[in-house]
Amino acid sequence: MGTDAVLAAWRERIAQAAEWPLPPHIPALLDAAAARYPSQTLLDFFETGKCVTYAELADRSRRIAVQLQARGLRPGMCMAVMLPNGPHWHVLWFAALRLGLRVLPINPGYTPRELQYVLSDAQANAWWLPAERSGVVDTLVPYPQALRRDWVFTAADGETGDSDWHTMLQGEASPSLAPEPALEADTVANIQYTSGTTGFPKGCILTHGYWLNLVQGTRLMLLQPMKRFFTAQPFFYMDPFWQLLMTIDHGGTLTVARKISGRRLLSWLVDHAIEWAQLPEIALKSADAVAGRALALRQVFTFGWSETSRRDFVARFGVPATESFGMTEIGLGLAMPPEWDAADHPTSVGIPFLRRDARIVDEEGREVGPDIPGELQIRGPYMFRGYFNNPQANAGAFDGEWFRTGDTFVRDAQGFYRIVGRFKDMIRRSSENIAAREVEAVVRALVEVLDCAAVPVKDAQRGEEVKIMIQLHPHLLEGGVAHTAVLSPDRLFAHCMGALAPFKVPRYVQFVDGFPRTSSNKIAKHLIAGPAIDGRMGAYDRQTKTWVGVAGN
């Protein structure tokens, strides 16, 4: 089949899928699968040997939901979950959704400063956290106004021991909620925080319909029915939610790692006969570890891989690699045909996907034609319902009914979209988006700092690392005082570690006497960071504890 025929068939499949009815809500998807595959393993936590069947996930989530209802939680309330990857997470997610709660996923690495912000901003009423982290509650100053102290619950590894998790699971098997909440596609499921460009992250309001639309989209993107799926993404991130629902939709098993390991990733896929995985680019780092071993992989999703890495992976393993473009706000907005040869249109992320329209506009908001760069905008049903508690961000996020992605795209004559840059001031470290403005706000709190700029530095293992460039107050440097005598790297990094999650803490610091600026006096970051600039030169490396390319500072 020629490329035009493949593209025409892909458009037709997308159009036909838009007529598919959605399940009424997320628990209905699980309950139907549990009735069909009760004893089949749904979640395989291979590192600990724990498994959860379809029937167990359905039953445990009902038990927890009934217990939460008995303690006074009601539909529309917000329950935060701050736990590592493990058997508790998705039981609690389904329990909350059964009760009509809004779930607030929280990164376990957050500092008290970050926790206080997100719990307060989302107006969290209840909170699940590891038993060993229960002391962090007393570090929240001021204490989040909506959070009830008697609704701070703990979960411990294992299903025995002194934790709220263990207590709540002791109820009767397959209990019923009384009353049963009225759930529908428009019911809010998650307040999913995503890094923004103006400091603290923003909470995306995601409904049951948002996730179910993603499930139908993944059904389109899979080349063939599969049963063995894999995830190593942190459960507070959005990907594991749709990956679990995709697995349920296919009656499969989701094999779960506690965290990503570039060195072991491909070996895990071989060991567990995985057929599908969404792989980070660092998976190529473990290619030699599986030399001579057979992969059961039938397809991978390679969101955001470089053209070279995708081609190398396909050539080495003979596994189709499917590319697309998505955001927390829109779900999947663009997607390539799954049967498309990765060598053809290797830099494209596809065409408008399920229930999505796309356009590219110039700075005045006028739609542009093929091969002209501009901002990508997306519209359609079952996207996010705006940013929670943030009318200012909502006002700037939309151009009428179109969501402004902030990313620069071009569209070719065939209709394929290709990303060419980012409007947003973001740093992408491994699978995490880091807002430069948040890092800069923390560093500016140091009295010695006049101005600063957080910029990305290319890194072979993590894609990008964070570098902070600092301009100190000139009067502190009078008489030839060294920059490091005014502000040592160790003190800077210690300050950042006290206010930022570990993945946001800069790896590099560079002192400068000033910054190039735009006509509006903003720092011209395009002149100090970019693919042609080696951001390590002249900087202190926190990991190696050395200055790169200089004798000292």
Protein Blocks (a to p, Z undefined) as FASTA:
>chain_A
ZZklmmmmmmmmmmmmmmpccdfblklmmmmmmmmmmmbcfbdcfknopacdfklmmmmm
mmmmmmmmmnopaehiacdddddedfklmmmmmmmmmnopacddddfkbcfklmmmmmmm
nopabdcddfklmmmmmmpccddfklcfklcccddedjedjdfklmmmmmcehiaddddd
dddfklcfbdcddddfehpaddddddfklmmmmmmmmmmmpmbdcfbdcdfbdfkbmklm
mmmmmmmmnopacdddfbdcfklmmmmmmmnopabdcddfklmmmmmmmgoiacfbfbdc
dehiafklmmmmmmmnopacddddddfklopabdcdfklcfkgoklbgbjadehiacddd
dfkopacdehiacddddedehiaebjehilklmmmmpghjaccehpacdddfkopacdfb
dfbacddehjbccdfklmmmmmmmpmklmbdcddddddfklopacdddddddfklmgghi
afklmmcfklmmmmmmmmpcfklpcfbdcddfbdcddfkopacfklmgcjklcfkgopac
fklopaehiabZZ
